[in-house]
Every structure is written in structure tokens, then in C-alpha cells.
């Protein structure tokens, strides 16, 4: 049977971040609650001329510079912070990336879960035509009300993955475990720019969904918890994945200690601590984090859990390819995070207010040039969103 999975993976985040020491002081909160309790130190804040399209294009261009773009016959864009009610983010990015016109383009939504649905759909498409590849982009801006419990769990980021036959990073095993239920833990009505959240319930719902998905994965594939070396979870904040894994592991593993269980997840949480929540992109930025921060994964099983409030979840696993290290961008990724610019509290508020869309309502608006990224959102002309490619080098 043809092996299908992740052949290449790259991520991107804004060049700007807010250090949570600053937020802790302004919100009169113990910084340890952020650093230890939720496990986030810095949150990525998009510049006024960045959005899911620019971040997604900035992630994907890294992959496209090293593959045959004419073999890509589908672009799936997973997001829950969409920029248009009708036109898919995939179409915008398709032009920016100069993909073939015969490419299929579509956007997927189910809160933070849609990236995992996109990966599974991509695998099915490649199984139908193993000569072709599918580009999956997942990009989100996690935004909550100012002074809300969720404020410290904001963030932004995008991940791009090339799904193809004979993958050089992760062969995804057929079969997975899904779970869906109609719940109200997190949602964003069309008339709201920020989500409605029942934070405590969302944690309970996440853990319940992880357990149900694992049980369904085990039932469908016969996989044993102890055969999985490392786990990547959707990370709305880094301790969420750890908390869920410890609860799951105590039930499913044959006597693994808390320390052993933590070691199975911690390498995948390094980026989340530096970026914050990236909604649908977060489980796959966790995978990038694992690949960059763990020593030797060749031949090992890695499980991935995608969760989207509302709710839908899926657990699946894959086998890391022998030559995966040749595909890594570890130095580039570390530099991407370390070279970011820290912003002060008033700039944070300015960037936060900049995403208010009321100013677009007369149909024309020019955004200030701020991001140093390759792609930028330059404004609105006659209600159409405009994008520029600003640089030729990564
Ligand atoms: N030092 C160290 N840890 C501290 C602390 C301190 N001073 N103060 C609190 N903590 C710990 C708490 O014990 C808790 O950990 P625990 O759950 O393991 O006990 C954690 O920090 C969070 O504290 P809590 O009081 O529960 O935070 P909160 O009520 O302000 O909000 C969320 C937490 C997650 C509910 C909130 O950030 C939110 O609504 N986020 C958005 C929704 C979300 O991300 N949901 C996740 C599933 S998708």
C-alpha cells in the first residue's frame, strides 16, 4: 500500500509579540499563572497589515520554493478567523503563491479542528491520485476580549504542509478516531468580532473529546497507547495538552509515570509558549516544535490530536520517516522566533484595535506598512482585499 503523509512542513508567525510580564502587570495578575498555570510566556500579535492570508502565504512559500508546484492539484485552507463570508482564503493564497490555475481551492472551518480534517481529506485525495500532492495551509489569529480570561491565550500563526505519497517526514497510518457533539464551549456569531467562551467547560469538553477520540482510534486501528513515542495536541495554551495527556495516559498507559507522560508532550509545546494560541494551526505548529526539539524520531510513532470547540476532534498517528531530519528548518524556525520585536502595551492596544473592520465599511482603506514579512495586506479597494508581495527572499 502507498504510504501517504506529510512530506514537508513550515510555519510562520508575526514579527511582533507581547511579553506576558507586561500583561500580568497591567491586569494585576501573578505572572506565574501565565508562565506555569497556562504555560505561555509571549503571545504573537499581528501587525495591522497582517492577516491569515499573509501568514499562510509566508508559511507556504517556504515549501513551494523547494517542490514542484505543478504537482499540487488541491489547496485546502483551514481557519476559524476567516476574512470573507464567501470567498475562500485559499483563493487569495493561490494567487500570491502563483499556483497552477487547474488547482482545486477551498476553505474549511470547524473551530481549531479544521486543519486535521484538511490533513485527512488531503491523504484521501492523494490516495486517489498518488502522482499529485495537496497543499494544506492552516492559519489563525486567536483573539479574545481585552481584560477577559482568554486575553493571555491570544496568539497568531500559520502552518503549511505538503501531503503526498512517499512522504519524507511523517507517514500517516490509515484509520483514526473521531468524536463530534453539538456543544457551546466556544463560538463566534457572525455579528461578533471576538468569540463567546465558556472557558472552564471548554477544558472539560476538550479532555472528554480527547478520551473519546483515543478510544475510537484504538477500536478502529488496534493501536496500543504504549506504542506511541510522542504526542502532539491542539494547544490553546501549552498546559492544556499536558493536562489532557496526563489524564489520558493514566487511563490508557500500562503504568507510565507523570514524568514519563510529560516527556511525551513537552517538546511539542516549546513554540506554543513563545507564540500563544494559533487556533487551527496550533496542533501542527506543535508538530514543528516536536520535530525541532526532539533528538531522534526516525521510525517512531507520533500521535496527533486535533480539537475544535463546538465540538469535533480526531486522534490519528503516523511513523516518522528515516530521513526526516534533512527536511527540517530548525535554525530558520528558531531565528523566526528569536528575531521578533517585543512591543509595549500601548502598541499592543493599537495593533489590537487595528483589526476592527468598521473602518472598511466605505469600501476603501490603506493599511500602514508595518510587517517585514514577504506578503502584506495593503488595504481595501472597492471592498476587495489587496495584498502585496514585498520581498523576493525569505
Ligand atoms: N501560579 C501558578 N499557577 C496558577 C496561578 C499562579 N499564581 N494562578 C492560577 N494558576 C493555574 C490554575 O491552577 C490553573 O491550572 P489548573 O487548571 O491546572 O488548576 C491555571 O493556572 C489557569 O488558572 P484559572 O484560574 O483556571 O484561569 P482562568 O479562569 O483565568 O482562565 C482559561 C483559564 C483557560 C479558562 C481561559 O484562559 C480561557 O477562557 N481561555 C480561552 C478558552 C480556551 O483556551 N479553552 C481551552 C480548550 S479549547
Boltz pocket constraint, residues with backbone or C-beta under 6 A from the ligand:
constraints:
  - pocket:
      binder: B
      contacts: [[A, 30], [A, 32], [A, 33], [A, 34], [A, 36], [A, 37], [A, 38], [A, 149], [A, 150], [A, 151], [A, 153], [A, 186], [A, 197], [A, 198], [A, 199], [A, 200], [A, 202], [A, 203], [A, 206], [A, 236], [A, 237], [A, 240], [A, 309]]
      max_distance: 6.0
